[in-house]
């Protein structure tokens, strides 16, 4: 937010007292998470329905946010389209949604699908996801934890798609050649 931790906490507390947000720690030793209440979504004119936080997905959501902040804010590479916006755009009655990336980075010349993998899925499932996303986007950037990176590197090398780039997670500007 471009402010001190104390100022951010004061703002969070003010929003909570106003009934616009809820906040609590969802990851042991992790930061507090913040989410909109129904009233907060109305005030913010959010196009999304209000969802209760899922503690099982908190680490993944935090990691995706870290990647987004690095790419969009710190490096200024482009604008971010979140998974919820992608789902809203892709939704059609009676149709199954395709696998959606964690986000899409809109660069000046192309759209890059962004995936963040912290935990190892089965190779077959991971291969299907990788194939589906690589087929639909001109470029796919995977940010993978050290546990997942070797499997992803192997699957990307075996894939007929040559548009998959693997980055370490946690990532920093140095990892992206900046």
C-alpha positions as semicolon CSV with decimal commas, in nm:
position;residue;x (nm);y (nm);z (nm)
1;X;0,000;0,000;0,000
2;X;0,303;0,226;0,002
3;X;0,270;0,303;0,372
4;X;0,415;0,189;0,702
5;X;0,292;-0,126;0,876
6;X;0,146;0,087;1,155
7;X;-0,052;0,300;0,909
8;X;-0,172;-0,011;0,725
9;X;-0,291;-0,165;1,053
10;X;-0,472;0,158;1,145
11;X;-0,646;0,161;0,808
12;X;-0,741;-0,208;0,841
13;X;-0,884;-0,144;1,188
14;X;-1,085;0,155;1,061
15;X;-1,228;-0,053;0,774
16;X;-1,310;-0,335;1,015
17;X;-1,494;-0,098;1,253
18;X;-1,689;0,035;0,954
19;X;-1,793;-0,323;0,873
20;X;-1,623;-0,323;0,532
21;X;-1,364;-0,597;0,595
22;X;-1,286;-0,893;0,812
23;X;-0,932;-0,987;0,900
24;X;-0,748;-1,271;1,069
25;X;-0,438;-1,480;1,047
26;X;-0,502;-1,785;0,823
27;X;-0,146;-1,924;0,810
28;X;0,050;-2,011;1,123
29;X;0,320;-1,744;1,168
30;X;0,182;-1,574;0,856
31;X;0,039;-1,229;0,796
32;X;-0,318;-1,125;0,861
33;X;-0,547;-1,169;0,564
34;X;-0,811;-0,915;0,475
35;X;-1,132;-0,978;0,284
36;X;-1,440;-0,776;0,199
37;X;-1,769;-0,817;0,379
38;X;-2,094;-0,783;0,182
39;X;-2,113;-0,418;0,289
40;X;-1,748;-0,362;0,190
41;X;-1,811;-0,518;-0,151
42;X;-2,102;-0,276;-0,200
43;X;-1,889;0,024;-0,097
44;X;-1,603;-0,088;-0,324
45;X;-1,849;-0,169;-0,604
46;X;-1,680;-0,506;-0,642
47;X;-1,803;-0,709;-0,940
48;X;-1,743;-1,033;-0,746
49;X;-1,956;-1,212;-0,495
50;X;-1,831;-1,219;-0,138
51;X;-1,650;-1,538;-0,042
52;X;-1,542;-1,662;0,298
53;X;-1,167;-1,720;0,313
54;X;-1,040;-2,073;0,260
55;X;-0,751;-2,138;0,502
56;X;-0,640;-2,433;0,286
57;X;-0,576;-2,196;-0,006
58;X;-0,429;-1,909;0,198
59;X;-0,062;-1,995;0,133
60;X;-0,130;-2,027;-0,241
61;X;-0,324;-1,698;-0,253
62;X;-0,045;-1,523;-0,064
63;X;0,212;-1,663;-0,311
64;X;0,006;-1,552;-0,612
65;X;-0,022;-1,205;-0,456
66;X;0,357;-1,194;-0,406
67;X;0,411;-1,283;-0,774
68;X;0,153;-1,028;-0,885
69;X;0,314;-0,751;-0,681
70;X;0,656;-0,839;-0,821
71;X;0,547;-0,845;-1,185
72;X;0,291;-0,566;-1,186
73;X;0,413;-0,320;-0,923
74;X;0,784;-0,376;-0,856
75;X;0,889;-0,452;-1,215
76;X;0,607;-0,269;-1,391
77;X;0,585;-0,534;-1,663
78;X;0,214;-0,496;-1,733
79;X;-0,131;-0,517;-1,585
80;X;-0,271;-0,818;-1,401
81;X;-0,598;-0,997;-1,466
82;X;-0,692;-1,214;-1,169
83;X;-0,833;-1,566;-1,181
84;X;-1,177;-1,445;-1,070
85;X;-1,192;-1,201;-1,364
86;X;-1,083;-1,479;-1,600
87;X;-1,355;-1,707;-1,461
88;X;-1,619;-1,439;-1,497
89;X;-1,519;-1,378;-1,860
90;X;-1,506;-1,751;-1,943
91;X;-1,829;-1,852;-1,769
92;X;-2,106;-1,981;-1,990
93;X;-2,424;-2,160;-1,873
94;X;-2,395;-2,536;-1,898
95;X;-2,027;-2,532;-1,994
96;X;-1,736;-2,655;-1,786
97;X;-1,475;-2,388;-1,722
98;X;-1,130;-2,469;-1,859
99;X;-0,838;-2,471;-1,618
100;X;-0,771;-2,107;-1,545
101;X;-0,425;-1,977;-1,466
102;X;-0,369;-1,796;-1,137
103;X;-0,354;-1,475;-1,336
104;X;-0,270;-1,327;-1,673
105;X;-0,009;-1,057;-1,715
106;X;-0,106;-0,823;-1,996
107;X;0,221;-0,709;-2,156
108;X;0,246;-0,452;-2,435
109;X;0,269;-0,723;-2,702
110;X;0,117;-1,038;-2,552
111;X;-0,072;-1,207;-2,269
112;X;0,127;-1,430;-2,035
113;X;-0,049;-1,692;-1,824
114;X;0,091;-1,704;-1,470
115;X;0,085;-2,019;-1,258
116;X;0,219;-2,052;-0,904
117;X;0,290;-2,406;-0,782
118;X;0,385;-2,457;-0,418
119;X;0,286;-2,820;-0,374
120;X;0,339;-3,118;-0,597
121;X;0,030;-3,244;-0,773
122;X;0,029;-3,580;-0,946
123;X;0,237;-3,574;-1,267
124;X;-0,063;-3,666;-1,481
125;X;-0,277;-3,383;-1,342
126;X;0,008;-3,134;-1,361
127;X;0,080;-3,238;-1,721
128;X;-0,287;-3,190;-1,818
129;X;-0,294;-2,843;-1,662
130;X;0,035;-2,746;-1,823
131;X;-0,087;-2,866;-2,166
132;X;-0,423;-2,693;-2,139
133;X;-0,278;-2,357;-2,035
134;X;0,015;-2,372;-2,281
135;X;-0,227;-2,443;-2,565
136;X;-0,441;-2,137;-2,485
137;X;-0,175;-1,873;-2,413
138;X;0,126;-1,759;-2,617
139;X;0,346;-1,783;-2,308
140;X;0,316;-1,945;-1,965
141;X;0,531;-1,850;-1,668
142;X;0,540;-2,101;-1,384
143;X;0,667;-1,987;-1,046
144;X;0,753;-2,308;-0,864
145;X;0,875;-2,395;-0,518
146;X;1,197;-2,599;-0,499
147;X;0,993;-2,917;-0,435
148;X;0,787;-2,874;-0,750
149;X;1,044;-2,723;-0,989
150;X;1,217;-3,048;-1,099
151;X;0,887;-3,215;-1,193
152;X;0,766;-2,905;-1,375
153;X;1,097;-2,870;-1,558
154;X;1,073;-3,232;-1,678
155;X;0,710;-3,194;-1,789
156;X;0,785;-2,867;-1,969
157;X;1,082;-3,027;-2,148
158;X;0,864;-3,322;-2,258
159;X;0,577;-3,098;-2,368
160;X;0,522;-3,025;-2,738
161;X;0,467;-2,662;-2,636
162;X;0,778;-2,448;-2,626
163;X;0,616;-2,149;-2,455
164;X;0,662;-2,254;-2,091
165;X;0,912;-2,063;-1,876
166;X;0,998;-2,183;-1,527
167;X;1,092;-1,937;-1,251
168;X;1,180;-2,008;-0,888
169;X;0,941;-1,920;-0,609
170;X;0,983;-1,710;-0,409
171;X;1,084;-1,494;-0,703
172;X;1,270;-1,166;-0,712
173;X;1,362;-0,919;-0,983
174;X;1,706;-1,082;-1,016
175;X;1,539;-1,416;-1,103
176;X;1,360;-1,249;-1,392
177;X;1,674;-1,090;-1,533
178;X;1,595;-0,741;-1,404
